[in-house]
């Protein structure tokens, strides 16, 4: 790892050079873009006046256009009426009109008006008589077509003036009046009248159209000029855009180079942190690996010894367990040349400090026998059956399994099988307490873990009922009998665990009781200290396990796993803090233990007395006393001891009326209890 850190430092220096080059390129592009943008801004500003002029001209053209359109809109109905008048004509009606020999003056006037209005070049014929009119009409189809295609926008002014003066001004020159004489003449009359009206309107519109055409020419020229300016500006803008794109790419390349350099720098720092973080663990882990290499070859004997302890040592007391291990099994293994670690004890394989700390927090006494019992119960594959007259084991199990919904049953309960089936099916822990010597035969399949496989399902048959077996199910058995005689089958199906309290173990428990009575503050400190040390041990174990798990399962480059390295540093920081707290706690523990040891004679006497009373049943079976009853009497005895802070329970004739010194107080407690 140290060599890797050096390599990273070299790579970092090379990447820093690249970063500086990228920065220089980017700075050059920034200068170029600034210059080009200035040119573009100047061109845009220069074209702004042309833009404004073109915009004003466009507004004027639009206004002219709207005005012309409005005026022409007035002429449209007039043209429509003229066309309607022509559409009322047909070949037959015109032929009929042409066949008249001596028509009325009104009809002659209509045809004369048509001749006048359509005079070529504005040369009005001198002869406007009826014969001239008939000749004018000539071919009826051609005549009608000439009227339909008449250029109404370019009628000579003199022709219109003559029509209005000579004919239209005549009151009798109306469509309605002439229709009574000839429908064809009426149609021609309507056409003449409306063409003249249209011409007068067009006289107003024509100058405006000319002005509009001129404005459109100017607008076209302005737009053409503006298009050129815009093209130039766009060309410049495209150039700036290309430069900006190059700038973006250069910036991106620079950022990538910076990011890579930062990444390498972080990796170098993380590598350094990793090396420093693991420096302390390296030695310890190396020693552990060497130790594991040595013990690995002797694991067969170690496991065999621990397995025998779990399987067979449970029913016995501490003395017999030690005899089995040291005088029977260990010599036998050595004699058979089975590899075995020197000085190995079963608990070395079955438990560790973390497990013991958890058990202590759950209420298991910390005396050696109780710790061994905890190891046997958590390691055995068979269901444990606790010989627990003082109810120490059952208290631990209740605390341990409370969060998992522990169900407590007695064999004497009615319909307890239903609850048993429910627990098995749902993986709920179950405790059978206060078992008698005779265990119900219906429980044999449960005790023996007799199951069958059906497909992917595990089935257990209990009596006539079949239930799906949940592997999370756990069974605990407990009896208050101090020396039960179960059938051999029960001993084979279960793991017997002797929780009968030892004299030394009871002495420690009674010491806690006496100190709690006399110095509750001291006992509270001692209990808090035990819990604190247990929590420290558990925390250290969890931190180390988490660290090892992350190291073992790290994917890819371990130097990129920031969380791992931070976890390592946090682990080290926490471990150092906890180690310091443990040292302080050890000092405090010594002082508290020294203060508590003053009351040891009282606890020792209480333990001796209990075991004397407990053995009275050897004289007669009626002498049976429970631990709870004995503890209650002991507490009463301490309450009745004179010389304490509170003498309210002391007989009046024995009260001292003052608190005696500690040594005298202990003597009085020994005498009274």
C-alpha positions in Angstrom: 0.0 0.0 0.0 2.9 2.4 0.7 4.3 1.7 -2.8 0.9 2.4 -4.2 0.8 5.8 -2.4 4.2 6.7 -4.0 2.9 5.7 -7.5 -0.2 7.9 -6.9 2.0 10.9 -6.0 3.9 10.5 -9.3 0.6 10.2 -11.3 -0.7 13.3 -9.4 2.2 15.5 -10.5 1.8 14.4 -14.2 -1.9 15.2 -14.1 -1.2 18.6 -12.6 0.9 19.5 -15.6 -2.0 18.5 -17.9 -4.4 20.6 -15.9 -2.2 23.7 -16.3 -2.0 23.1 -20.1 -5.8 22.8 -20.3 -6.3 26.0 -18.3 -4.0 27.9 -20.6 -5.9 26.7 -23.7 -9.2 27.7 -22.1 -7.9 31.2 -21.2 -6.8 31.7 -24.8 -10.3 30.8 -26.0 -11.9 33.2 -23.6 -9.8 36.0 -25.1 -10.8 35.0 -28.7 -14.4 34.8 -27.8 -14.3 38.2 -26.2 -12.9 39.8 -29.4 -15.4 38.1 -31.7 -18.3 39.0 -29.4 -17.2 42.7 -29.6 -17.3 42.5 -33.5 -20.7 40.9 -33.4 -22.1 43.5 -30.9 -20.8 46.3 -33.2 -22.4 44.7 -36.3 -25.7 44.3 -34.4 -25.6 47.9 -33.3 -24.9 49.1 -36.8 -27.8 47.1 -38.2 -30.2 48.3 -35.5 -31.1 51.5 -37.4 -31.8 49.5 -40.6 -34.0 47.2 -38.5 -35.9 50.1 -37.1 -36.3 51.8 -40.5 -37.5 48.5 -42.1 -39.9 48.1 -39.2 -41.4 51.6 -39.7 -41.7 51.0 -43.4 -43.4 47.7 -42.9 -45.9 49.4 -40.6 -46.6 52.1 -43.3 -47.1 49.4 -46.0 -49.4 47.5 -43.7 -51.4 50.7 -43.1 -51.6 51.4 -46.9 -52.6 47.8 -47.5 -55.4 47.9 -44.9 -56.7 51.2 -46.3 -56.7 49.9 -49.9 -58.3 46.7 -48.8 -61.0 48.7 -47.0 -61.7 50.9 -50.1 -61.8 47.9 -52.4 -64.1 46.2 -50.1 -66.6 49.0 -50.9 -66.2 48.3 -54.6 -66.7 44.6 -54.3 -70.6 44.8 -53.9 -70.7 47.1 -57.0 -68.7 44.7 -59.1 -70.9 41.8 -57.8 -74.0 43.7 -58.9 -72.5 44.4 -62.4 -71.6 40.7 -62.8 -75.1 39.8 -61.5 -76.6 42.1 -64.2 -74.5 40.4 -66.9 -75.4 36.9 -65.5 -79.1 37.8 -66.0 -78.4 38.0 -69.7 -78.4 35.1 -72.1 -78.2 34.5 -75.8 -82.0 34.4 -76.1 -82.7 37.7 -74.3 -79.9 39.5 -76.2 -81.1 38.0 -79.5 -84.6 39.2 -78.7 -83.2 42.7 -77.9 -81.3 42.8 -81.1 -84.5 41.8 -83.1 -86.3 45.0 -82.0 -87.1 47.1 -85.0 -88.1 50.4 -83.3 -87.5 50.0 -79.6 -88.3 52.7 -77.0 -85.9 55.6 -76.4 -84.9 54.0 -73.0 -83.6 50.8 -74.7 -81.8 52.8 -77.4 -80.2 54.9 -74.5 -79.0 51.7 -72.7 -77.3 50.4 -75.9 -75.8 53.9 -76.6 -74.4 54.0 -73.0 -72.8 50.6 -73.6 -71.2 51.8 -76.8 -70.0 55.0 -75.0 -68.5 53.1 -72.0 -66.8 50.5 -74.1 -65.4 52.9 -76.8 -61.9 51.9 -77.7 -59.3 54.5 -76.6 -62.0 56.7 -75.3 -63.2 57.6 -78.8 -67.0 57.7 -78.4 -68.8 56.9 -81.7 -70.8 59.7 -83.2 -73.4 57.4 -84.4 -75.3 56.1 -81.4 -78.5 55.3 -83.2 -80.4 52.0 -82.9 -79.0 50.6 -86.2 -75.5 51.4 -85.0 -76.4 49.7 -81.7 -77.6 46.5 -83.4 -74.4 46.5 -85.5 -72.4 47.1 -82.2 -74.0 44.0 -80.6 -73.1 42.0 -83.7 -72.6 38.4 -82.6 -74.6 37.9 -79.4 -72.0 35.5 -77.8 -69.0 37.6 -78.6 -70.8 40.7 -77.3 -71.7 39.0 -74.0 -68.1 37.7 -73.6 -66.7 41.2 -74.3 -68.8 42.6 -71.5 -67.7 39.9 -69.1 -64.0 40.5 -69.9 -64.3 44.2 -69.9 -61.2 46.0 -68.3 -63.1 47.9 -65.6 -59.9 49.2 -64.0 -58.8 51.1 -67.2 -62.0 52.8 -68.5 -61.3 56.1 -70.2 -62.5 58.9 -68.0 -64.3 60.8 -70.8 -66.4 57.6 -71.5 -67.4 57.4 -67.8 -68.1 61.2 -67.7 -70.3 61.0 -70.9 -72.3 58.0 -69.5 -73.0 59.7 -66.3 -73.9 63.0 -68.0 -75.9 61.7 -70.9 -77.6 58.6 -69.5 -77.2 57.8 -65.9 -78.3 61.3 -64.8 -81.6 60.6 -66.6 -84.2 59.6 -64.0 -85.7 57.0 -66.3 -82.3 55.3 -66.7 -82.9 52.7 -64.0 -83.0 49.0 -64.0 -86.5 48.8 -62.7 -87.9 51.2 -65.3 -86.2 49.5 -68.2 -87.0 45.9 -67.0 -90.7 46.6 -68.0 -89.5 47.1 -71.6 -86.8 44.5 -71.9 -85.1 42.3 -69.4 -81.9 42.2 -71.5 -81.8 46.0 -71.6 -82.3 46.1 -67.8 -79.3 43.8 -67.4 -77.2 46.1 -69.6 -78.4 49.1 -67.7 -77.4 47.6 -64.4 -74.0 46.7 -65.8 -73.4 50.3 -67.1 -74.4 51.9 -63.8 -72.3 49.6 -61.6 -69.2 49.9 -63.9 -69.4 53.7 -63.5 -69.8 53.4 -59.8 -66.8 51.1 -59.6 -64.7 53.4 -61.7 -65.3 56.3 -59.3 -64.2 54.2 -56.4 -61.2 52.9 -58.3 -60.2 56.5 -59.0 -59.7 56.9 -55.2 -58.0 53.5 -54.7 -55.6 53.7 -57.7 -53.3 56.4 -56.2 -53.2 54.5 -53.0 -52.3 51.3 -54.9 -49.5 53.2 -56.6 -48.2 54.5 -53.2 -48.5 50.9 -51.8 -46.5 49.5 -54.7 -43.8 52.2 -54.2 -43.7 51.4 -50.5 -43.5 47.7 -51.2 -40.5 48.4 -53.5 -38.8 50.4 -50.8 -39.7 47.7 -48.2 -38.2 45.0 -50.5 -35.0 47.0 -50.9 -34.8 47.6 -47.1 -35.5 43.9 -46.4 -32.8 42.9 -48.9 -30.3 45.2 -47.2 -31.5 43.9 -43.8 -31.1 40.3 -45.0 -27.5 41.0 -45.9 -26.9 42.6 -42.5 -28.5 39.7 -40.7 -26.6 37.2 -42.8 -23.4 38.9 -41.8 -24.4 39.0 -38.1 -25.4 35.4 -38.3 -22.0 34.5 -39.8 -20.3 36.3 -36.9 -22.6 34.7 -34.4 -22.0 31.3 -35.8 -18.3 32.0 -35.5 -18.8 33.0 -31.9 -20.9 29.9 -31.3 -18.2 27.7 -32.8 -15.7 29.4 -30.5 -18.0 29.0 -27.5 -18.5 25.3 -28.4 -14.7 24.9 -28.5 -14.6 26.7 -25.2 -17.1 24.3 -23.7 -15.2 21.3 -24.9 -11.9 22.8 -23.7 -13.6 23.6 -20.3 -15.0 20.1 -20.1 -11.5 18.7 -20.9 -10.0 21.0 -18.3 -12.7 19.9 -15.7 -12.1 16.3 -16.5 -8.4 16.8 -16.0 -9.0 18.7 -12.8 -11.5 16.0 -11.6 -8.9 13.3 -12.5 -6.2 15.1 -10.6 -8.5 15.6 -7.6 -9.5 12.0 -7.8 -5.9 10.9 -7.8 -5.2 13.3 -4.9 -8.1 11.9 -3.0 -6.9 8.4 -3.7 -3.4 9.3 -2.5 -4.9 10.8 0.7 -7.2 7.8 1.2 -4.4 5.4 0.6 -2.3 7.3 3.2 -5.3 7.2 5.6 -5.8 3.5 4.9 -2.1 2.7 5.6 -2.2 4.8 8.7 -5.5 3.4 9.8 -4.4 -0.2 9.4 -1.0 0.2 10.8 -2.1 -0.6 14.3 -4.3 -3.5 13.2 -1.7 -4.9 10.9 0.4 -6.3 13.8 -2.5 -7.7 15.7 -4.1 -9.3 12.6 -0.8 -10.8 11.6 -0.4 -12.3 15.0 -4.0 -13.6 14.8 -3.4 -15.1 11.4 -0.3 -16.9 12.7 -2.2 -18.1 15.7 -5.0 -19.4 13.4 -2.5 -21.2 11.2 -1.2 -23.0 14.3 -4.6 -23.8 15.8 -6.0 -24.8 12.3 -4.0 -28.0 12.4 -5.3 -28.8 15.9 -8.9 -27.8 15.3 -10.0 -31.5 15.2 -9.1 -32.1 18.8 -10.3 -28.7 19.9 -13.7 -29.1 18.3 -14.0 -32.7 19.6 -13.4 -31.5 23.2 -15.9 -28.6 22.9 -18.5 -30.9 21.3 -18.1 -33.5 24.1 -18.5 -30.6 26.6 -21.8 -29.4 25.0 -23.2 -32.9 24.6 -22.3 -34.5 28.0 -21.2 -31.9 30.6 -24.4 -30.0 31.0 -26.1 -32.1 33.8 -23.1 -31.9 36.1 -21.8 -29.2 38.5 -18.6 -27.2 38.1 -16.4 -29.7 39.8 -17.5 -32.7 37.8 -17.3 -30.7 34.5 -13.7 -29.9 35.3 -12.9 -33.5 36.1 -14.5 -34.7 32.8 -12.4 -32.2 30.8 -9.1 -32.3 32.6 -9.0 -35.9 33.9 -11.0 -37.8 31.3 -11.3 -36.2 27.9 -8.0 -34.3 27.5 -5.8 -37.2 28.6 -7.7 -39.5 26.3 -7.3 -37.2 23.3 -3.6 -36.9 24.0 -3.2 -40.6 24.4 -4.9 -41.2 21.0 -2.5 -38.6 19.3 -5.4 -36.4 18.3 -4.1 -32.9 17.6 -5.2 -30.6 20.5 -4.2 -27.1 21.4 -2.2 -26.8 24.6 -4.3 -25.5 27.4 -7.5 -25.2 25.3 -10.7 -24.9 27.2 -14.2 -25.6 25.7 -15.3 -22.0 26.3 -12.5 -20.8 24.1 -14.3 -22.2 21.1 -17.9 -21.9 22.3 -18.0 -18.2 23.2 -16.1 -15.0 23.3 -16.1 -11.8 25.4 -18.8 -10.2 23.2 -21.2 -13.1 23.7 -20.6 -13.1 27.4 -21.2 -9.3 27.6 -24.6 -9.8 25.8 -25.6 -12.6 28.1 -24.8 -10.4 31.1 -26.9 -7.6 29.7 -29.7 -10.2 29.3 -29.6 -11.1 33.0 -27.4 -14.3 33.0 -25.1 -14.4 36.1 -21.5 -13.9 35.3 -20.2 -16.7 37.5 -18.2 -19.5 35.6 -21.0 -22.1 35.8 -23.6 -19.8 34.4 -21.3 -18.7 31.5 -20.7 -22.4 30.7 -24.4 -23.0 30.8 -25.0 -20.1 28.4 -22.4 -21.5 26.0 -24.0 -25.0 26.1 -27.5 -23.7 25.5 -26.5 -21.5 22.5 -24.3 -24.2 20.9 -26.3 -27.4 21.4 -28.3 -28.7 18.4 -30.8 -30.4 20.8 -33.4 -28.5 22.7 -32.0 -27.4 26.2 -33.7 -28.7 29.4 -32.7 -26.5 32.3 -32.4 -27.9 35.8 -33.2 -24.6 37.4 -34.5 -24.7 41.0 -33.3 -21.2 41.7 -35.0 -19.8 38.4 -31.8 -18.2 37.2 -31.8 -19.8 33.8 -35.5 -19.1 33.1 -35.0 -15.4 34.0 -32.2 -15.2 31.4 -34.3 -16.9 28.7 -37.3 -14.6 29.3 -35.1 -11.5 28.9 -33.3 -13.0 25.9 -36.4 -14.0 24.0 -38.8 -11.3 25.1 -38.3 -9.2 22.0 -39.1 -12.3 19.8 -42.5 -12.8 21.4 -41.6 -15.7 23.8 -44.6 -17.9 24.7 -44.5 -19.5 28.1 -46.5 -22.7 28.8 -46.9 -25.4 31.4 -47.6 -29.0 30.7 -50.6 -28.8 33.1 -52.3 -26.1 31.0 -55.5 -27.2 29.1 -55.2 -27.2 25.3 -51.5 -26.3 25.4 -51.0 -28.3 22.2 -52.8 -25.6 20.2 -50.4 -23.0 21.3 -47.5 -25.4 20.7 -48.6 -25.9 17.1 -49.0 -22.2 16.6 -45.4 -21.5 17.8 -44.0 -24.3 15.6 -45.8 -23.0 12.5 -44.9 -19.4 13.0 -41.3 -19.7 14.3 -42.1 -18.3 17.8 -39.8 -19.2 20.7 -41.5 -21.4 23.3 -40.7 -22.1 26.9 -42.1 -25.0 28.9 -41.6 -24.1 32.5 -41.8 -26.2 35.7 -41.7 -29.6 33.9 -42.5 -32.7 36.0 -40.6 -36.0 35.8 -43.1 -37.4 33.4 -43.2 -35.5 30.1 -46.2 -35.9 27.9 -45.5 -38.5 25.2 -47.2 -36.2 22.6 -44.2 -33.9 22.9 -41.8 -36.7 21.7 -41.8 -35.5 18.0 -41.0 -32.0 19.2 -38.2 -33.0 21.6 -36.7 -35.3 18.9 -37.1 -32.8 16.1 -38.9 -35.5 14.1 -39.7 -33.9 10.7 -40.4 -35.1 7.2 -39.9 -33.3 3.8 -42.7 -32.9 1.4 -41.5 -31.0 -1.6 -40.0 -27.8 -0.2 -42.1 -28.0 3.0 -40.9 -29.4 6.3 -43.7 -31.2 8.2 -43.9 -32.2 11.9 -46.6 -34.6 13.1 -47.8 -34.1 16.7 -50.5 -36.5 17.7 -53.1 -36.5 14.9 -52.1 -33.0 13.7 -49.6 -32.1 11.0 -48.0 -28.7 11.1 -45.5 -26.9 8.8 -42.2 -26.6 10.7 -40.6 -23.1 10.7 -36.8 -23.4 11.2 -36.9 -20.2 13.3 -38.8 -22.1 16.0 -36.9 -22.5 19.3 -37.9 -24.6 22.3 -36.7 -24.2 25.9 -37.5 -26.7 28.7 -37.2 -25.9 32.5 -37.8 -27.8 35.7 -37.6 -26.6 39.3 -36.5 -30.1 40.5 -32.9 -29.9 41.7 -32.2 -33.6 41.1 -34.7 -34.9 38.5 -34.6 -38.5 37.2 -35.8 -38.3 33.6 -36.1 -41.3 31.3 -33.0 -42.1 29.2 -34.9 -41.1 26.0 -35.4 -37.6 27.4 -31.6 -37.3 28.1 -30.9 -38.5 24.6 -33.4 -36.1 22.9 -32.5 -33.0 24.9 -29.4 -31.3 26.3 -29.6 -31.2 30.1 -28.2 -28.0 31.6 -27.6 -27.8 35.3 -28.4 -24.2 36.5 -28.2 -25.2 40.2 -26.4 -22.4 41.9 -22.9 -23.0 43.3 -21.8 -21.8 46.7 -19.4 -19.3 45.1 -22.0 -18.2 42.5 -24.6 -17.7 45.3 -22.0 -15.8 47.4 -21.5 -13.3 44.5 -25.2 -12.9 44.0 -25.9 -12.4 47.7 -23.0 -9.9 47.9 -24.9 -7.8 45.3 -28.0 -8.1 47.4 -26.3 -7.0 50.6 -24.5 -4.1 49.0 -27.8 -3.0 47.4 -29.4 -3.0 50.9 -26.5 -1.2 52.6 -25.1 0.9 49.8 -27.6 1.1 47.0 -25.6 3.9 45.4 -22.5 1.6 45.3 -24.5 -1.3 43.8 -26.0 0.9 41.2 -22.5 2.1 40.2 -21.3 -1.5 40.1 -24.3 -2.6 37.9 -23.9 0.4 35.6 -20.2 -0.4 35.3 -20.8 -4.0 34.4 -23.4 -2.9 31.7 -21.0 -0.3 30.5 -18.1 -2.7 30.1 -20.4 -5.2 28.4 -21.6 -2.5 25.9 -18.0 -1.4 25.2 -17.0 -5.0 24.5 -20.0 -5.5 22.2 -19.4 -2.2 20.4 -15.7 -3.0 19.8 -16.6 -6.5 18.4 -19.3 -5.1 16.1 -16.9 -2.4 14.8 -14.1 -4.9 14.1 -16.6 -7.3 12.4 -18.0 -4.5 10.3 -14.5 -3.4 9.2 -13.4 -7.0 8.4 -16.6 -7.6 6.4 -16.0 -4.4 4.4 -12.4 -5.3 3.7 -13.3 -8.8 2.7 -16.2 -7.7 0.4 -14.6 -4.6 -1.1 -15.3 -4.4 -4.8 -12.8 -3.0 -7.4 -10.3 -0.5 -6.2 -10.3 -0.4 -2.4 -8.9 3.1 -2.5 -12.1 4.4 -4.0 -14.2 3.0 -1.2 -14.5 6.2 0.8 -17.1 4.7 3.1 -14.8 1.8 3.9 -11.9 4.1 4.8 -14.1 6.5 6.8 -15.6 3.4 8.6 -12.0 2.3 9.3 -11.1 5.7 10.8 -14.4 5.8 12.7 -13.6 2.3 14.0 -10.2 3.3 15.1 -11.4 6.6 16.7 -14.2 4.8 18.5 -11.9 1.9 19.5 -9.3 4.4 21.0 -12.1 6.2 22.9 -13.5 2.9 24.2 -10.1 1.6 25.2 -9.6 4.8 27.2 -13.0 4.4 28.8 -12.3 0.8 29.5 -9.1 1.8 31.3 -11.0 4.4 33.4 -13.8 1.8 34.0 -11.2 -0.7 35.2 -9.8 1.8 37.7 -13.3 2.5 38.9 -14.1 -1.2 39.0 -11.2 -1.8 41.4 -12.3 0.9 43.7 -16.0 -0.2 43.6 -14.9 -3.9 44.1 -12.8 -2.9 47.1 -15.7 -1.0 48.6 -18.1 -4.0 48.0 -15.7 -6.6 49.3 -16.2 -5.2 52.8 -19.6 -6.9 52.8 -18.2 -10.2 51.6 -18.4 -12.0 55.0 -22.1 -11.3 55.1 -22.6 -12.9 51.6 -20.3 -15.8 52.4 -22.3 -16.6 55.6 -25.6 -16.3 53.7 -24.3 -18.7 51.0 -23.1 -21.3 53.6 -26.4 -21.1 55.5 -28.5 -21.6 52.3 -26.6 -24.7 51.3 -27.0 -26.1 54.8 -30.7 -25.5 54.6 -30.8 -26.9 51.1 -29.3 -30.2 52.3 -31.8 -30.7 55.1 -33.9 -32.7 52.7 -31.3 -35.5 53.2 -32.8 -35.8 56.7 -36.4 -35.6 55.6 -38.1 -34.8 52.3 -40.3 -32.2 53.9 -37.4 -29.8 54.2 -37.6 -28.0 50.9 -36.9 -24.2 50.7 -37.0 -22.1 47.6 -34.3 -19.5 46.8 -36.9 -16.7 46.7 -38.1 -17.6 50.2 -34.5 -17.7 51.5 -33.7 -14.3 49.9 -36.8 -12.8 51.4 -35.8 -14.0 54.9 -32.2 -12.7 54.4 -33.6 -9.2 53.4 -35.8 -9.3 56.5 -32.8 -10.2 58.6 -30.8 -7.2 57.3 -33.8 -4.9 57.9 -33.8 -6.1 61.6 -30.1 -5.6 62.1 -29.5 -2.6 64.4 -27.0 0.2 63.7 -28.2 1.0 60.2 -29.6 4.2 58.7 -33.2 3.0 59.2 -34.0 1.1 62.4 -37.8 1.1 61.9 -37.9 -2.7 61.5 -35.5 -3.4 64.4 -37.1 -4.5 67.7 -37.3 -1.6 70.0 -35.2 -3.2 72.8 -32.3 -3.8 70.3 -32.1 -0.4 68.6 -28.9 1.5 69.0 -30.3 4.9 68.0 -27.3 5.7 65.9 -25.5 4.5 62.8 -22.4 2.5 63.7 -19.1 2.4 61.8 -18.8 0.1 58.8 -16.7 -2.7 60.5 -19.2 -3.0 63.4 -22.1 -2.9 60.9 -20.7 -5.9 59.1 -20.2 -7.8 62.3 -23.8 -7.1 63.3 -25.1 -8.2 59.8 -23.1 -11.5 60.1 -24.6 -12.1 63.6 -28.1 -11.3 62.6 -28.3 -13.0 59.3 
